[in-house]
């Protein structure tokens, strides 16, 4: 199987390469590495033998591939996918970008949840398989059991999203902001007589200074937060907030009878784990322990964290979950707000299940079908 990798040196692409190496996916394929900016140059992708990079804008070179995996970004997909299809290419297109997600020809891939729909789509000749929004995929894996049981009436999701969701440059900027804050307060911090109000004033002056590094986020994130992610839908909702309901119901094939999912998406100073506080209503009264049982058994990655302080602090945090495929969910409690309304809190690495892993597993599904 000839597999073209586009965007492999970006952030999602690098994590994909790491996972493909770890799972020995490269043993099953003949990879070709493409670039939009370094075609013709040699490179050593993820410790592999040196290769010469193909031109990711060259339709002839792309059309040699049986499968193309793109982690390059939405502009690239817009520019290349249509002309490639129009040229007669009938290979499989697997993509991390959102561009094609909601088109009728494309399937949003999250195979622990919609694996059988993916099989049906392959059988019916579909060729475009697109990874879902990171927050949506992680929420769905955490809440899988309750979706499966058909118990959910609605969900409100308040997110705490990591810098990595905005790209590699943003992760760098977050650390630069942290360093800049520390530099401003360092002298006062190290003085045994240092006053907390002086430290606080130094930090705030630094964060409000014109040269504070905000080129990528457009605002301070370290020591602060940004309650808007992605573009403005013009109705008070951000695009990130819109995706949760639209994509969840497409994955569940419930567009005609959608589950309402609403909330506010917030960028916080975490590196690469998204967290979400969920409030949800079930269609009937279920005990907290039964909710925990249903969630715990739904897939291999979700696990319930007991709703008590020590376990929550140690297990339900970005620091604990980062660089793992685990999707813990905790803080499960029946709320006093109304009948059958519950809370939960979940954390997941947005570069793994949130981005690279569904693409890698889609490639595996194609490989397994070939065998
Ligand atoms: P990224 O880190 O900005 O990388 C994208 C491309 O930029 C690279 O593949 C590379 O392509 C080029 N590039 C230019 N200078 C580079 C440098 N110094 N180092 C590495 N690459 C460089 O983008 P990304 O965050 O991986 O996102 C890619 C796509 O995935 C986007 O559509 C995004 O919306 C989607 N997505 C992202 C996430 C996420 O969490 N970040 C989650 C789900 C989906 P060339 O080799 O062609 O120059």
Boltz pocket constraint, residues with backbone or C-beta under 6 A from the ligand:
constraints:
  - pocket:
      binder: B
      contacts: [[A, 6], [A, 7], [A, 8], [A, 9], [A, 10], [A, 11], [A, 12], [A, 13], [A, 34], [A, 35], [A, 36], [A, 37], [A, 38], [A, 56], [A, 70], [A, 71], [A, 72], [A, 73], [A, 74], [A, 96], [A, 97], [A, 98], [A, 132], [A, 133], [A, 134], [A, 164], [A, 165], [A, 166], [A, 167], [A, 168], [A, 350], [A, 351], [A, 354], [A, 355]]
      max_distance: 6.0
